[in-house]
Amino acid sequence: MKHRMMNSLGVIALLLALSSPSPAVGRHPTIERALAALREVKEHLERAPHDFGGHRVDAIKAVDEAAHQLQICMQY
C-alpha cells in the first residue's frame, strides 16, 4: 500500500513538473512564435498529399530537431 502511494505521488509530481510552464515563457516571444510556426509546418508536412520530391521525412526530422533545440533555448 505504501509503495503504491509513493509511486502515485511520484507520477503526480512528474505530471505537475511537465505541465508547469517554462520559467522562460514570455521572455522569448520570438522563439515562442518560431515553435508555433514549426508545429504548423510539421502538421502541413504530415498531412500533405505528396512527399515533396522525397524530402518530407527528412524535413519532418529537421523540424523536430529544430523544435527540440528551441525548447532547450527556452530554458535560459
PyRosetta script that sets phi, psi and omega in degrees:
from pyrosetta import init, pose_from_sequence

init()
pose = pose_from_sequence("MKHRMMNSLGVIALLLALSSPSPAVGRHPTIERALAALREVKEHLERAPHDFGGHRVDAIKAVDEAAHQLQICMQY")
pose.set_psi(1, -47.6)
pose.set_omega(1, -179.2)
pose.set_phi(2, -64.3)
pose.set_psi(2, -39.0)
pose.set_omega(2, 179.6)
pose.set_phi(3, -63.6)
pose.set_psi(3, -42.3)
pose.set_omega(3, 179.6)
pose.set_phi(4, -64.0)
pose.set_psi(4, -40.9)
pose.set_omega(4, -179.9)
pose.set_phi(5, -65.0)
pose.set_psi(5, -42.0)
pose.set_omega(5, 179.5)
pose.set_phi(6, -63.8)
pose.set_psi(6, -41.2)
pose.set_omega(6, 177.1)
pose.set_phi(7, -62.6)
pose.set_psi(7, -42.6)
pose.set_omega(7, 179.3)
pose.set_phi(8, -62.6)
pose.set_psi(8, -43.2)
pose.set_omega(8, 178.8)
pose.set_phi(9, -64.4)
pose.set_psi(9, -37.5)
pose.set_omega(9, 177.5)
pose.set_phi(10, -64.0)
pose.set_psi(10, -42.6)
pose.set_omega(10, 178.6)
pose.set_phi(11, -64.7)
pose.set_psi(11, -43.4)
pose.set_omega(11, 179.3)
pose.set_phi(12, -62.5)
pose.set_psi(12, -43.4)
pose.set_omega(12, 178.9)
pose.set_phi(13, -62.3)
pose.set_psi(13, -41.3)
pose.set_omega(13, 178.9)
pose.set_phi(14, -63.9)
pose.set_psi(14, -44.7)
pose.set_omega(14, 179.0)
pose.set_phi(15, -62.1)
pose.set_psi(15, -40.8)
pose.set_omega(15, 177.6)
pose.set_phi(16, -64.6)
pose.set_psi(16, -41.0)
pose.set_omega(16, 179.6)
pose.set_phi(17, -64.7)
pose.set_psi(17, -40.1)
pose.set_omega(17, -179.1)
pose.set_phi(18, -73.7)
pose.set_psi(18, -28.1)
pose.set_omega(18, -177.6)
pose.set_phi(19, -88.5)
pose.set_psi(19, -13.5)
pose.set_omega(19, 179.1)
pose.set_phi(20, -70.6)
pose.set_psi(20, 138.4)
pose.set_omega(20, 178.5)
pose.set_phi(21, -65.0)
pose.set_psi(21, 149.4)
pose.set_omega(21, 177.4)
pose.set_phi(22, -60.9)
pose.set_psi(22, 145.1)
pose.set_omega(22, 177.1)
pose.set_phi(23, -62.0)
pose.set_psi(23, -17.9)
pose.set_omega(23, -177.9)
pose.set_phi(24, -91.6)
pose.set_psi(24, -2.8)
pose.set_omega(24, -179.0)
pose.set_phi(25, -58.8)
pose.set_psi(25, 129.5)
pose.set_omega(25, -178.5)
pose.set_phi(26, 91.3)
pose.set_psi(26, -18.7)
pose.set_omega(26, -179.9)
pose.set_phi(27, -87.4)
pose.set_psi(27, -18.2)
pose.set_omega(27, -176.7)
pose.set_phi(28, -130.7)
pose.set_psi(28, 67.1)
pose.set_omega(28, -175.1)
pose.set_phi(29, -61.8)
pose.set_psi(29, -31.9)
pose.set_omega(29, 179.1)
pose.set_phi(30, -66.8)
pose.set_psi(30, -41.4)
pose.set_omega(30, 178.1)
pose.set_phi(31, -67.4)
pose.set_psi(31, -39.0)
pose.set_omega(31, 177.7)
pose.set_phi(32, -61.2)
pose.set_psi(32, -41.8)
pose.set_omega(32, 178.1)
pose.set_phi(33, -66.3)
pose.set_psi(33, -38.1)
pose.set_omega(33, 178.3)
pose.set_phi(34, -64.2)
pose.set_psi(34, -40.9)
pose.set_omega(34, 177.5)
pose.set_phi(35, -62.9)
pose.set_psi(35, -40.6)
pose.set_omega(35, 177.7)
pose.set_phi(36, -63.5)
pose.set_psi(36, -41.7)
pose.set_omega(36, 179.0)
pose.set_phi(37, -64.9)
pose.set_psi(37, -39.1)
pose.set_omega(37, 178.3)
pose.set_phi(38, -65.2)
pose.set_psi(38, -39.4)
pose.set_omega(38, 176.7)
pose.set_phi(39, -61.9)
pose.set_psi(39, -41.9)
pose.set_omega(39, -179.5)
pose.set_phi(40, -65.3)
pose.set_psi(40, -45.0)
pose.set_omega(40, -178.1)
pose.set_phi(41, -69.1)
pose.set_psi(41, -34.9)
pose.set_omega(41, 177.2)
pose.set_phi(42, -63.5)
pose.set_psi(42, -44.3)
pose.set_omega(42, 178.1)
pose.set_phi(43, -60.1)
pose.set_psi(43, -42.2)
pose.set_omega(43, 178.2)
pose.set_phi(44, -62.0)
pose.set_psi(44, -46.7)
pose.set_omega(44, 179.7)
pose.set_phi(45, -60.5)
pose.set_psi(45, -41.7)
pose.set_omega(45, -177.6)
pose.set_phi(46, -68.6)
pose.set_psi(46, -30.9)
pose.set_omega(46, -176.1)
pose.set_phi(47, -96.9)
pose.set_psi(47, -6.2)
pose.set_omega(47, -177.3)
pose.set_phi(48, -63.3)
pose.set_psi(48, 145.2)
pose.set_omega(48, -178.8)
pose.set_phi(49, -78.3)
pose.set_psi(49, -3.0)
pose.set_omega(49, 179.6)
pose.set_phi(50, -133.5)
pose.set_psi(50, 173.9)
pose.set_omega(50, -174.2)
pose.set_phi(51, -108.2)
pose.set_psi(51, 19.5)
pose.set_omega(51, 175.7)
pose.set_phi(52, 53.0)
pose.set_psi(52, 50.5)
pose.set_omega(52, 177.3)
pose.set_phi(53, 64.3)
pose.set_psi(53, 28.6)
pose.set_omega(53, 179.2)
pose.set_phi(54, 87.3)
pose.set_psi(54, 7.8)
pose.set_omega(54, -176.3)
pose.set_phi(55, -101.9)
pose.set_psi(55, -3.1)
pose.set_omega(55, -174.8)
pose.set_phi(56, -60.1)
pose.set_psi(56, -48.8)
pose.set_omega(56, -176.5)
pose.set_phi(57, -60.6)
pose.set_psi(57, -46.2)
pose.set_omega(57, 179.1)
pose.set_phi(58, -65.7)
pose.set_psi(58, -36.8)
pose.set_omega(58, 179.2)
pose.set_phi(59, -65.0)
pose.set_psi(59, -42.0)
pose.set_omega(59, 178.4)
pose.set_phi(60, -63.3)
pose.set_psi(60, -40.9)
pose.set_omega(60, 177.1)
pose.set_phi(61, -62.0)
pose.set_psi(61, -41.9)
pose.set_omega(61, -179.9)
pose.set_phi(62, -65.6)
pose.set_psi(62, -40.0)
pose.set_omega(62, 177.8)
pose.set_phi(63, -63.2)
pose.set_psi(63, -44.8)
pose.set_omega(63, 178.7)
pose.set_phi(64, -60.3)
pose.set_psi(64, -43.4)
pose.set_omega(64, -179.8)
pose.set_phi(65, -66.0)
pose.set_psi(65, -42.1)
pose.set_omega(65, 178.8)
pose.set_phi(66, -62.3)
pose.set_psi(66, -44.2)
pose.set_omega(66, 179.1)
pose.set_phi(67, -62.6)
pose.set_psi(67, -40.8)
pose.set_omega(67, 178.6)
pose.set_phi(68, -60.6)
pose.set_psi(68, -46.8)
pose.set_omega(68, -179.8)
pose.set_phi(69, -64.0)
pose.set_psi(69, -38.6)
pose.set_omega(69, 179.0)
pose.set_phi(70, -67.6)
pose.set_psi(70, -36.1)
pose.set_omega(70, 176.4)
pose.set_phi(71, -61.9)
pose.set_psi(71, -39.2)
pose.set_omega(71, 177.0)
pose.set_phi(72, -64.2)
pose.set_psi(72, -43.2)
pose.set_omega(72, 178.6)
pose.set_phi(73, -58.5)
pose.set_psi(73, -37.1)
pose.set_omega(73, -177.5)
pose.set_phi(74, -63.1)
pose.set_psi(74, -17.0)
pose.set_omega(74, -178.9)
pose.set_phi(75, -77.7)
pose.set_psi(75, -9.1)
pose.set_omega(75, -176.1)
pose.set_phi(76, -114.8)
pose.dump_pdb("model.pdb")
